[in-house]
Amino acid sequence: MNARRTDLALEAHALFRAAQKDDAIDGLTLTERTRRGCAVTTVTVEGEAASRALGKPRGTYVTLDLRALSPEAPAYTERAALALRDELRALLEGTVDTALVVGLGNRAMTPDVIGPRAADHVPATRHLKGCAAFGALADVSVLTPGVLGTTGLEAELVRGAVETVRPDLVVAVDALASQSLGRVCTTVQLTDAGIVPGSGVGNHRRALTRETLGVPVLAVGVPTVVDAATLALDLLDEAGADLPDPAALRGQGSVMVTPRDIDARAEQLARVVGFGVGLALQPSLSLDELRALID
């Protein structure tokens, strides 16, 4: 399984099952359903054996597949955002009074822009709580900490914000890597297991989890890249060719593949994620009202 790289628990499960020729993994369950016409798969990692097998921390991993919706349709953003909102609310299991939304990533690197751009579409309401007209809103703060290469800080900024705001929940949004090109910018993964910033572009940094921050962390990830060696192995496998040593394919470093229209697709998915997160945290608002707050 380790020869092919993916941040999606759904794909990691499929790779392990194919390698072991066995559907059963102790401490792991997989369920499938639909949400607003979209396929939803939930992988629950409960046991240590399942955690080791998938290379994922214990937790619930929900994969929302948006491929049933047409990105060109006028209502795409709204339908996708509402589906994401519903899945987020199911994970939240109730309302949240205070939340911190963290948009992870580098605005100067298009495949890594999902987090910061999604944060732009989540209305910050912490400063409005003293106004009677906004009394029904949750207390939401929004942070885009940048990346270590430009600030020298990242997890430290998030920890400082958590200590200041003392939220009930942190929602972290970041780019991921998928095994399949078909899942790039068409899939959203939600998990209560936290996140390691930069994992999507191969630059792993300090984890943001309940253990490191002291509060629950809900991670929202969108795959924007595919590891080139993983893609090559999949193409060779599909062609029935003998598979080479994965280390030989990787050479001296890691190369990521992304669609040529990644700028437009990332911007569209950033709106979907931002709106979905905002609506999940503010159940009293409609999408139009959410947009009005952002504007």
C-alpha positions as CSV (number, residue, x, y, z in Angstrom):
1,M,0.0,0.0,0.0
2,N,2.8,2.4,0.8
3,A,4.0,2.4,-2.8
4,R,1.0,4.5,-3.7
5,R,0.4,7.7,-1.9
6,T,-3.0,9.1,-0.8
7,D,-4.4,11.2,2.0
8,L,-7.9,9.8,1.5
9,A,-8.9,7.1,3.9
10,L,-11.3,5.6,1.3
11,E,-8.4,5.1,-1.1
12,A,-6.1,3.8,1.6
13,H,-8.7,1.2,2.6
14,A,-9.1,0.1,-1.0
15,L,-5.3,-0.2,-1.5
16,F,-5.0,-2.3,1.7
17,R,-7.9,-4.6,0.8
18,A,-6.4,-5.1,-2.7
19,A,-3.0,-5.9,-1.3
20,Q,-4.3,-8.3,1.3
21,K,-7.1,-9.9,-0.8
22,D,-9.2,-9.6,2.3
23,D,-12.1,-7.4,3.1
24,A,-12.0,-7.8,6.9
25,I,-9.8,-5.5,9.0
26,D,-10.2,-5.5,12.8
27,G,-11.5,-2.2,14.2
28,L,-12.6,-0.8,10.8
29,T,-16.0,-0.3,9.3
30,L,-17.1,1.1,5.9
31,T,-20.6,2.4,5.1
32,E,-22.0,3.9,1.9
33,R,-25.0,6.1,1.3
34,T,-26.0,9.2,-0.7
35,R,-26.5,12.8,0.3
36,R,-28.3,15.2,-2.1
37,G,-27.4,12.9,-5.0
38,C,-23.7,12.6,-4.0
39,A,-22.1,9.4,-2.9
40,V,-20.9,9.4,0.7
41,T,-18.5,6.8,2.1
42,T,-17.7,6.7,5.8
43,V,-14.6,4.9,7.0
44,T,-14.4,4.5,10.8
45,V,-11.0,3.6,12.2
46,E,-11.5,2.3,15.7
47,G,-8.7,-0.2,16.4
48,E,-5.0,0.0,16.4
49,A,-4.7,-2.7,13.8
50,A,-6.9,-0.7,11.4
51,S,-4.9,2.5,12.2
52,R,-1.6,0.7,11.2
53,A,-3.1,-0.9,8.1
54,L,-4.4,2.4,6.7
55,G,-1.7,4.6,8.0
56,K,-4.4,6.9,9.5
57,P,-5.1,7.9,13.1
58,R,-8.2,6.6,14.8
59,G,-11.3,8.5,13.9
60,T,-14.1,8.9,11.4
61,Y,-13.4,9.8,7.8
62,V,-16.2,10.9,5.5
63,T,-15.7,11.1,1.8
64,L,-18.2,13.3,-0.1
65,D,-18.0,12.6,-3.9
66,L,-19.2,15.5,-5.9
67,R,-18.8,13.9,-9.3
68,A,-22.6,13.4,-9.6
69,L,-23.0,17.2,-9.7
70,S,-22.0,19.1,-12.9
71,P,-19.5,21.8,-12.1
72,E,-20.9,23.8,-15.1
73,A,-24.4,23.8,-13.7
74,P,-25.6,27.2,-12.3
75,A,-26.6,25.6,-9.0
76,Y,-23.5,23.5,-8.6
77,T,-21.9,25.6,-5.8
78,E,-25.1,25.8,-3.8
79,R,-25.9,22.1,-4.1
80,A,-22.4,21.0,-3.3
81,A,-22.1,23.4,-0.3
82,L,-25.4,22.2,1.1
83,A,-24.3,18.6,0.8
84,L,-21.1,19.4,2.6
85,R,-23.0,21.4,5.2
86,D,-25.2,18.4,6.0
87,E,-22.2,16.1,6.4
88,L,-20.4,18.6,8.6
89,R,-23.5,19.0,10.8
90,A,-23.7,15.2,11.2
91,L,-20.1,15.1,12.4
92,L,-20.7,18.0,14.8
93,E,-23.6,16.3,16.5
94,G,-25.1,19.5,17.7
95,T,-24.6,23.3,17.5
96,V,-21.3,25.0,18.2
97,D,-21.2,28.2,20.2
98,T,-17.6,29.2,19.5
99,A,-15.4,28.0,16.6
100,L,-12.1,28.8,15.0
101,V,-11.8,28.2,11.3
102,V,-8.2,27.8,10.1
103,G,-7.4,28.0,6.3
104,L,-4.1,26.2,5.9
105,G,-2.0,26.6,2.8
106,N,0.0,28.9,0.6
107,R,-1.8,31.5,-1.4
108,A,1.2,31.7,-3.8
109,M,0.9,28.0,-4.8
110,T,-2.3,27.3,-6.7
111,P,-2.8,23.6,-5.7
112,D,-2.3,24.7,-2.1
113,V,-4.7,27.6,-2.0
114,I,-7.8,25.7,-1.0
115,G,-7.5,26.5,2.7
116,P,-6.9,30.2,2.5
117,R,-9.5,30.8,-0.2
118,A,-12.1,28.7,1.6
119,A,-11.5,30.8,4.8
120,D,-12.3,33.9,2.7
121,H,-15.8,32.5,2.3
122,V,-16.4,31.9,6.0
123,P,-17.9,34.9,7.7
124,A,-16.1,35.9,10.9
125,T,-18.7,36.8,13.6
126,R,-16.7,37.0,16.8
127,H,-16.7,40.8,16.7
128,L,-20.5,40.9,16.1
129,K,-21.5,39.1,19.3
130,G,-22.1,42.3,21.2
131,C,-24.7,43.4,18.7
132,A,-28.3,42.4,19.4
133,A,-29.1,41.9,15.7
134,F,-26.4,39.2,15.5
135,G,-27.1,37.5,18.9
136,A,-28.3,34.2,17.3
137,L,-25.0,33.7,15.4
138,A,-22.3,31.4,16.6
139,D,-19.0,33.1,17.6
140,V,-16.7,32.2,14.7
141,S,-13.1,33.4,14.2
142,V,-11.2,32.9,11.0
143,L,-7.4,32.5,10.7
144,T,-5.1,32.1,7.7
145,P,-1.7,31.5,9.3
146,G,0.3,31.1,6.0
147,V,3.1,28.6,5.8
148,L,6.4,28.1,7.5
149,G,8.3,29.2,4.4
150,T,6.8,32.7,4.5
151,T,6.2,33.4,8.2
152,G,8.3,30.9,10.2
153,L,5.2,30.2,12.1
154,E,2.1,28.0,11.6
155,A,1.0,25.7,14.3
156,E,2.3,28.3,16.8
157,L,-0.2,30.8,15.4
158,V,-3.0,28.3,15.6
159,R,-2.2,27.4,19.2
160,G,-2.1,31.1,20.1
161,A,-5.5,31.7,18.5
162,V,-6.9,28.7,20.4
163,E,-5.6,30.1,23.7
164,T,-7.1,33.5,22.9
165,V,-10.5,32.5,21.5
166,R,-10.9,29.2,23.6
167,P,-13.2,27.7,20.9
168,D,-15.4,24.6,21.3
169,L,-14.1,23.4,18.0
170,V,-11.3,24.1,15.4
171,V,-12.2,23.5,11.7
172,A,-9.0,23.2,9.7
173,V,-9.2,23.3,5.8
174,D,-6.2,22.1,3.7
175,A,-5.3,20.6,0.3
176,L,-4.7,16.9,0.1
177,A,-3.2,14.4,-2.3
178,S,-5.3,11.6,-3.9
179,Q,-4.3,8.4,-5.6
180,S,-6.7,9.0,-8.5
181,L,-6.8,12.0,-10.9
182,G,-10.6,11.5,-11.0
183,R,-10.9,12.6,-7.4
184,V,-8.9,15.8,-7.8
185,C,-11.2,18.8,-7.0
186,T,-14.2,16.5,-7.0
187,T,-14.0,15.0,-3.5
188,V,-14.1,16.4,0.0
189,Q,-12.8,14.4,3.0
190,L,-14.0,15.3,6.5
191,T,-12.5,13.8,9.6
192,D,-12.5,14.3,13.4
193,A,-8.9,12.9,13.5
194,G,-7.3,16.3,12.9
195,I,-4.8,17.1,10.2
196,V,-1.1,17.5,9.4
197,P,-0.7,20.8,7.4
198,G,1.0,20.5,4.0
199,S,0.4,16.8,3.6
200,G,-1.2,17.3,0.2
201,V,1.9,18.8,-1.3
202,G,4.4,16.6,0.5
203,N,5.5,19.1,3.1
204,H,4.4,17.5,6.4
205,R,4.5,19.8,9.4
206,R,3.2,19.7,13.0
207,A,-0.2,18.1,13.4
208,L,-3.3,19.9,14.5
209,T,-5.3,17.5,16.6
210,R,-7.2,17.4,19.8
211,E,-4.0,16.3,21.5
212,T,-1.9,19.2,20.3
213,L,-4.5,21.9,20.6
214,G,-6.6,20.8,23.5
215,V,-9.9,21.1,21.7
216,P,-11.7,18.9,19.1
217,V,-10.4,19.4,15.5
218,L,-12.5,18.8,12.5
219,A,-10.4,18.6,9.3
220,V,-11.8,19.4,5.8
221,G,-9.6,18.4,2.9
222,V,-9.8,18.6,-0.9
223,P,-7.4,16.6,-3.0
224,T,-5.7,19.0,-5.5
225,V,-2.7,16.9,-6.6
226,V,-1.6,13.3,-7.4
227,D,1.8,12.0,-6.7
228,A,3.5,11.4,-10.0
229,A,5.0,8.0,-9.0
230,T,1.6,6.9,-7.8
231,L,0.0,7.9,-11.1
232,A,2.7,6.1,-13.0
233,L,2.1,2.9,-11.0
234,D,-1.6,3.1,-11.6
235,L,-1.3,3.6,-15.3
236,L,1.2,0.7,-15.6
237,D,-1.1,-1.5,-13.5
238,E,-4.1,-0.7,-15.7
239,A,-2.0,-1.5,-18.8
240,G,-1.0,-4.9,-17.4
241,A,2.7,-4.1,-17.3
242,D,5.2,-5.3,-14.8
243,L,5.4,-2.8,-12.0
244,P,8.9,-1.3,-11.4
245,D,10.4,-0.5,-8.0
246,P,8.5,2.6,-6.7
247,A,11.7,4.1,-5.4
248,A,13.1,4.1,-9.0
249,L,10.0,6.1,-10.2
250,R,10.4,8.7,-7.5
251,G,14.0,9.4,-8.3
252,Q,15.6,12.0,-6.1
253,G,12.4,13.7,-5.0
254,S,8.6,13.9,-5.1
255,V,6.8,15.3,-8.2
256,M,3.1,16.3,-8.0
257,V,0.6,16.3,-10.8
258,T,-2.3,18.7,-11.0
259,P,-4.9,19.7,-13.7
260,R,-4.0,22.5,-16.0
261,D,-7.2,24.4,-15.0
262,I,-6.4,24.0,-11.3
263,D,-6.8,27.7,-10.7
264,A,-10.5,27.8,-11.7
265,R,-11.3,24.4,-10.1
266,A,-9.6,25.3,-6.8
267,E,-11.5,28.6,-6.6
268,Q,-14.8,26.8,-7.2
269,L,-14.1,24.2,-4.6
270,A,-12.9,26.9,-2.1
271,R,-16.3,28.5,-2.4
272,V,-18.0,25.2,-1.9
273,V,-16.0,24.4,1.2
274,G,-16.2,27.9,2.7
275,F,-19.9,28.1,2.2
276,G,-20.4,24.6,3.6
277,V,-18.3,25.2,6.7
278,G,-20.0,28.6,7.3
279,L,-23.5,27.1,7.0
280,A,-22.6,24.2,9.3
281,L,-21.4,26.6,12.0
282,Q,-24.3,29.0,11.5
283,P,-27.5,26.8,11.2
284,S,-29.8,29.9,11.4
285,L,-28.4,31.3,8.1
286,S,-29.4,30.6,4.5
287,L,-26.8,30.7,1.8
288,D,-27.9,34.1,0.7
289,E,-27.6,35.5,4.2
290,L,-24.2,33.9,4.6
291,R,-23.1,35.6,1.3
292,A,-24.4,38.9,2.5
293,L,-22.3,38.7,5.7
294,I,-19.2,37.9,3.7
295,D,-19.8,40.8,1.3
